[in-house]
């Protein structure tokens, strides 16, 4: 089984949500589909599709205007949540300590965190990919519970660039071995970064790649459905 996770980011409306989820509900697949939607689209009919949020507060409640707690997400029927996405790290200055706290908050509320890690272009060009990945992993994973790791090279996000098969393989192997050393028996490790209908099958065929995190291609059925078909 592979994880196919869509991230709508700050896009979409209710009509678009209903259209996509209706189509997804009619698909028969051995894989697990999860759609991470904006906060405004989390409630309402989900047509049997697993719903995820795009962020969570590390705080239980209080005077944190604009934030949303794990309990609120749980009440909305959310089962998964992205934490530490590259855009949260870049635009909101989220560090590994904050991301770990958010992952722990998710788990306390029965929500599976999808922990995003990945190197910048500068780090990649300077040959620091593996050291950055290990540091992010060690400092971001929660104290206990189930979680998913998403490797998203920050230099590939939104750039129409995809790492080579060997690059993806090497990073995922590093993540797998690092988790093993920590005594983590099983945590799915997925890849995110310019996933599309043309490369989805190849990417998910790489060893230690347990699925994909899809950005803009998850917004339209004519790109999302072919990805699902290619992976199945």
For each residue, the residues with C-beta under 8 A, 3 or more apart:
1: 30 31 32
2: 31 32 204 210 211 212 231
3: 31 32 34 148 188 190 210 211 212
4: 29 31 32 33 34 211 212 214 227 228 231
5: 33 34 35 36 52 80 114 150 190 192 211 212 213 214
6: 33 34 35 36 214 218 219 224
7: 36 54 82 85 192 213 214 215 218
8: 11 12 35 36 37 38 41 54 218 219
9: 38 54 87 215 216
10: 38
11: 8 38 216 219
12: 8 16 17 37 38 41 219
13: 16 17 41
14: 17 18 41 44
15: 18 19
16: 12 13 19 20 219
17: 12 13 14 20 21 37 41 44
18: 14 15 21 22 45 47
19: 15 16 22 23 221
20: 16 17 23 24 35 219 221 224
21: 17 18 24 25 35 45 46 47 49
22: 18 19 25 26 47
23: 19 20 26 27 221 225
24: 20 21 27 33 35 47 49 224 228
25: 21 22 47 48 49
26: 22 23
27: 23 24 33 225 228
28:
29: 4 33 228 232
30: 1 232
31: 1 2 3 4 211 228 231 232
32: 1 2 3 4 50 211
33: 4 5 6 24 27 29 49 50 228
34: 3 4 5 6 49 50 51 52 79 80
35: 5 6 8 20 21 24 49 50 51 52 218
36: 5 6 7 8 51 52 53 54 80 81 82 114
37: 8 12 17 41 42 51 52 53 54
38: 8 9 10 11 12 41 42 54
39: 42 53 54 68
40:
41: 8 12 13 14 17 37 38 44
42: 37 38 39 51 53 73 76 77 78
43: 76 77
44: 14 17 41
45: 18 21
46: 21 49 51 77
47: 18 21 22 24 25
48: 25
49: 21 24 25 33 34 35 46
50: 32 33 34 35 79 80
51: 34 35 36 37 42 46 76 77 78 79 80
52: 5 34 35 36 37 78 79 80 81 82 114
53: 36 37 39 42 56 68 73 76 78 80 81 82 111
54: 7 8 9 36 37 38 39 81 82 85
55: 68 81 82 83 85 88 102
56: 53 68 69 70 73 81 83 102 105 106 111 113
57: 64 67 68 69 70 102 105
58: 98 101 102 104 105
59: 62 64 67 69 105
60: 69 70 71 105
61: 64 69 71
62: 59
63:
64: 57 59 61 67
65:
66:
67: 57 59 64
68: 39 53 55 56 57 72 73
69: 56 57 59 60 61 72 73 105 109
70: 56 57 60 73 74 105 106 108 109 111
71: 60 61 74 75 109
72: 68 69 75 76
73: 42 53 56 68 69 70 76 78 81 106 109 111
74: 70 71 77 78 109 110 111
75: 71 72
76: 42 43 51 53 72 73
77: 42 43 46 51 74
78: 42 51 52 53 73 74 81 111
79: 34 50 51 52 111 112
80: 5 34 36 50 51 52 53 111 112 113 114 148
81: 36 52 53 54 55 56 73 78 102 106 111 112 113 114
82: 7 36 52 53 54 55 85 113 114 116 150
83: 55 56 88 99 102 103 106 113 114 115 116 140
84: 88 89 94 96 99 102 115 116 117 136 140
85: 7 54 55 82 88 89 116 152
86: 89 90 116 118 152 154 157
87: 9 90 91 157
88: 55 83 84 85 91 92 94 116
89: 84 85 86 92 93 94 95 116 154
90: 86 87 154
91: 87 88
92: 88 89
93: 89
94: 84 88 89 98 99
95: 89 98 99
96: 84 99 100 135 136 139 140
97: 100 101 139
98: 58 94 95 101 102
99: 83 84 94 95 96 102 103 115 140
100: 96 97 103 104 139 140 141 142
101: 58 97 98 104 105
102: 55 56 57 58 81 83 84 98 99 105 106 113
103: 83 99 100 106 107 113 115 140 141 142 147
104: 58 100 101 107 108 142 143
105: 56 57 58 59 60 69 70 101 102 108 109
106: 56 70 73 81 83 102 103 109 111 112 113 142
107: 103 104 110 111 112 113 142 144 145 146 147
108: 70 104 105
109: 69 70 71 73 74 105 106
110: 74 107
111: 53 56 70 73 74 78 79 80 81 106 107
112: 79 80 81 106 107 146 147 148
113: 56 80 81 82 83 102 103 106 107 142 147 148
114: 5 36 52 80 81 82 83 147 148 149 150 190 213
115: 83 84 99 103 140 141 147 148 149 150
116: 82 83 84 85 86 88 89 150 152 192 213
117: 84 133 136 137 140 149 150 151 152 175
118: 86 133 136 151 152 153 154 157 193
119: 123 124 128 129 132 133 153 154 155
120: 123 124 154 155
121: 124 125 154 155
122: 125 126
123: 119 120 126 128 129 132
124: 119 120 121 128 129 153 155
125: 121 122
126: 122 123
127:
128: 119 123 124 131 132
129: 119 123 124 132 133 153 171
130: 133 134 170 171 174
131: 128 134 135
132: 119 123 128 129 135 136
133: 117 118 119 129 130 136 137 151 171 174 175 178
134: 130 131 137 138 174 178
135: 96 131 132 138 139
136: 84 96 117 118 132 133 139 140
137: 117 133 134 140 141 149 175 178 179
138: 134 135 141 178 182
139: 96 97 100 135 136
140: 83 84 96 99 100 103 115 117 136 137
141: 100 103 115 137 138 147 149 182 184 187
142: 100 103 104 106 107 113 145 147
143: 104
144: 107
145: 107 142
146: 107 112 187
147: 103 107 112 113 114 115 141 142 187
148: 3 80 112 113 114 115 187 188 189 190
149: 114 115 117 137 141 175 179 187 188 189 190
150: 5 82 114 115 116 117 189 190 191 192 213
151: 117 118 133 168 171 172 175 189 190 191 192
152: 85 86 116 117 118 156 157 191 192 193 213
153: 118 119 124 129 156 157 163 167 171 193
154: 86 89 90 118 119 120 121 157
155: 119 120 121 124 159 161
156: 152 153 159 161 162 163 193 194
157: 86 87 118 152 153 154 192 193 194 215
158: 215 216
159: 155 156 194
160: 194
161: 155 156 193 194
162: 156 193 194 195 199 203
163: 153 156 167 168 171 193
164: 167 168
165: 168 169 202 203 206
166: 169 170
167: 153 163 164 170 171
168: 151 163 164 165 171 172 191 203 206 209
169: 165 166 172 173 206 207 208 209
170: 130 166 167 173 174
171: 129 130 133 151 153 163 167 168 174 175
172: 151 168 169 175 176 189 191 206 207 208 209
173: 169 170 176 177 207 208
174: 130 133 134 170 171 177 178
175: 117 133 137 149 151 171 172 178 179 189 208
176: 172 173 179 180 189 208
177: 173 174 180 181
178: 133 134 137 138 174 175 181 182
179: 137 149 175 176 182 184 187 189
180: 176 177 183 184
181: 177 178
182: 138 141 178 179
183: 180
184: 141 179 180 187
185:
186:
187: 141 146 147 148 149 179 184
188: 3 148 149 210 211
189: 148 149 150 151 172 175 176 179 208 209 210
190: 3 5 114 148 149 150 151 209 210 211 212 213
191: 150 151 152 168 172 195 203 206 209 211 212 213
192: 5 7 116 150 151 152 157 195 212 213 214 215
193: 118 152 153 156 157 161 162 163 213
194: 156 157 159 160 161 162 199 215
195: 162 191 192 199 200 203 212 213 214 215 217 227
196: 199 200 217 223 227
197: 200 217 223 226 227 230
198:
199: 162 194 195 196 202 203
200: 195 196 197 203 204 212 227 230 231
201: 204 205 230 231
202: 165 199 205 206
203: 162 165 168 191 195 199 200 206 209 212
204: 2 200 201 209 211 212 231
205: 201 202 209
206: 165 168 169 172 191 202 203 209
207: 169 172 173
208: 169 172 173 175 176 189
209: 168 169 172 189 190 191 203 204 205 206 212
210: 2 3 188 189 190
211: 2 3 4 5 31 32 188 190 191 204 231
212: 2 3 4 5 190 191 192 195 200 203 204 209 227 231
213: 5 7 114 116 150 152 190 191 192 193 195
214: 4 5 6 7 192 195 217 218 224 227
215: 7 9 157 158 192 194 195 218
216: 9 11 158 219
217: 195 196 197 214 220 223 224 227
218: 6 7 8 35 214 215 223 224
219: 6 8 11 12 16 20 216 223 224
220: 217 223 224
221: 19 20 23 224 225
222: 225 226
223: 196 197 217 218 219 220 226 227
224: 6 20 24 214 217 218 219 220 221 227 228
225: 23 27 221 222 228 229
226: 197 222 223 229 230
227: 4 195 196 197 200 212 214 217 223 224 230 231
228: 4 24 27 29 31 33 224 225 231 232
229: 225 226 232
230: 197 200 201 226 227
231: 2 4 31 200 201 204 211 212 227 228
232: 29 30 31 228 229
